[in-house]
């Protein structure tokens, strides 16, 4: 059963001339595992805490540093092994809004392991025309990263090269989990 319980972003009680604080909190449940994600979201680099528990027993707490602010979280069982994963989406500060991912998988509901997403820059073919503005989504056994394609002469505010979508499958890695490129589409 897939249940989204709480996802909130609230304005903090103070304002700054450079940063407007918007704390992030989300709690989601899938296959009996409850994930909580929280971040102050108050600067260009933010701490993110992910907690997981099942029936009151902790599966662990992970802490990561986000290069940007948390924009959304999703919970899924991409590899259909009966154990869920949490996907935390991050957008960097600046005009490009470069996206990144913080993600963890439940290891047979005993502990958490990190999920690794290879960098766009590691693959010259898929990074051609990349200037940020990432969108992420999970579903139907696939992790999807989508972004506009920029041609020479395009401004960051307007791309003319269409959209590139990269689809990934979740696989066991050497010391955790890896999202491996499955398909690349352009439209």
C-alpha positions in Angstrom: 0.0 0.0 0.0 1.3 3.4 -0.9 0.4 6.3 1.4 1.6 9.9 1.4 0.9 11.2 4.8 2.5 14.6 5.1 4.5 16.8 2.8 5.0 20.4 3.9 7.1 23.5 3.2 6.6 26.4 5.6 8.0 29.9 5.7 10.2 30.6 8.6 9.4 33.5 10.9 12.3 35.6 9.7 13.5 36.9 6.3 17.0 37.7 5.1 18.1 39.8 2.2 19.8 36.8 0.6 18.0 33.7 1.8 14.3 33.1 2.6 14.1 30.1 4.9 11.6 27.4 4.0 12.0 24.3 6.2 11.1 21.0 4.5 9.4 18.1 6.2 7.8 15.0 4.6 6.6 11.7 6.0 5.6 8.9 3.7 4.7 5.2 4.1 5.1 2.3 1.7 5.0 -1.5 2.4 4.9 -0.8 6.2 8.0 1.4 6.2 7.7 5.0 7.3 10.2 7.5 6.0 10.7 11.0 7.4 12.7 13.6 5.5 13.6 17.0 7.0 15.9 19.9 6.0 16.1 23.5 7.1 16.2 24.6 3.4 17.6 27.9 4.6 20.8 28.3 2.5 22.5 27.1 -0.7 24.0 24.1 1.2 21.5 22.3 3.5 21.7 19.3 5.8 19.1 16.6 5.1 18.1 13.9 7.6 16.3 10.8 6.5 14.8 8.5 9.1 13.1 5.1 8.5 11.2 2.9 10.8 8.8 -0.1 10.7 6.4 -0.9 13.5 8.3 1.4 15.8 11.7 -0.2 15.1 14.3 2.0 13.5 15.9 1.0 10.2 18.3 3.8 10.5 18.9 7.5 10.2 21.0 9.0 7.4 22.4 12.5 7.1 23.5 14.1 3.8 24.5 17.5 2.6 22.3 18.9 -0.2 23.8 21.4 -2.7 20.6 23.3 -2.9 17.1 23.0 -1.4 14.8 20.1 -1.1 11.9 20.4 -3.6 10.1 17.1 -3.3 10.3 13.5 -2.1 8.9 10.3 -3.5 8.7 6.7 -2.2 8.7 3.7 -4.4 9.8 0.1 -4.8 11.5 0.4 -8.2 13.0 -3.1 -8.4 9.9 -4.7 -7.0 11.8 -6.6 -4.3 9.2 -5.8 -1.6 11.4 -3.2 0.2 10.9 0.5 -0.5 13.3 3.4 -1.4 13.1 7.1 -0.7 14.0 9.6 -3.4 14.8 13.2 -2.3 15.0 15.8 -5.0 17.3 18.8 -4.7 17.6 22.0 -6.8 20.7 24.1 -6.6 20.6 27.8 -6.2 21.1 30.0 -9.3 19.6 30.4 -12.7 20.3 26.8 -13.8 18.5 25.0 -11.0 20.7 22.0 -11.4 19.1 18.9 -10.0 20.6 16.3 -7.8 19.3 13.3 -5.9 19.6 12.0 -2.3 18.2 8.5 -2.1 18.2 5.5 0.2 16.9 1.9 -0.1 15.7 -0.4 2.7 17.8 -3.5 2.9 15.3 -6.2 3.7 13.8 -3.7 6.3 16.9 -4.1 8.5 19.0 -1.0 7.5 19.4 1.7 4.9 21.9 2.0 2.0 22.6 4.9 -0.3 21.4 4.8 -3.9 23.9 6.3 -6.3 22.8 8.3 -9.4 25.7 8.7 -11.9 26.5 12.3 -12.8 25.2 13.7 -16.1 28.7 15.0 -16.8 30.1 11.4 -16.8 28.5 10.8 -20.1 29.3 13.3 -22.9 26.5 12.1 -25.1 23.7 12.7 -22.6 25.3 15.8 -21.1 25.4 17.6 -24.5 23.2 20.6 -24.3 22.6 20.2 -20.5 22.2 23.4 -18.5 20.1 22.3 -15.5 16.4 22.7 -15.0 16.0 19.0 -14.1 12.8 17.3 -13.3 12.7 13.9 -11.5 9.9 11.3 -11.1 9.6 7.7 -10.1 7.1 5.1 -11.2 6.4 1.8 -12.9 9.8 0.5 -12.1 11.7 3.5 -13.5 13.5 6.5 -12.2 13.2 9.4 -14.7 15.4 12.5 -15.1 14.2 15.0 -17.7 15.7 18.4 -18.7 15.6 20.9 -21.6 18.3 20.6 -24.3 20.2 23.9 -25.0 21.7 24.6 -28.4 24.6 26.9 -29.1 23.4 30.5 -28.6 20.4 29.6 -26.4 20.1 31.6 -23.2 19.5 29.9 -19.9 16.0 31.3 -19.9 15.1 29.7 -23.2 16.1 26.4 -24.7 15.3 25.4 -28.3 16.6 21.9 -28.5 13.7 19.9 -27.1 13.8 17.7 -24.0 16.0 14.8 -23.0 14.6 12.1 -20.8 16.9 9.5 -19.1 15.3 6.4 -17.6 17.1 4.4 -15.0 16.6 1.0 -13.4 17.6 0.3 -9.8 20.2 -2.4 -9.4 22.4 -3.8 -6.6 25.9 -2.3 -6.6 29.1 -3.2 -4.9 28.4 -1.4 -1.7 24.8 -0.2 -2.1 22.4 0.5 -4.9 22.9 2.1 -8.3 20.5 3.7 -10.8 21.7 2.4 -14.1 20.8 4.1 -17.4 18.2 2.1 -19.3 17.0 4.4 -22.1 17.5 7.9 -23.4 14.7 9.6 -25.2 14.5 13.0 -26.9 11.4 14.8 -27.9 
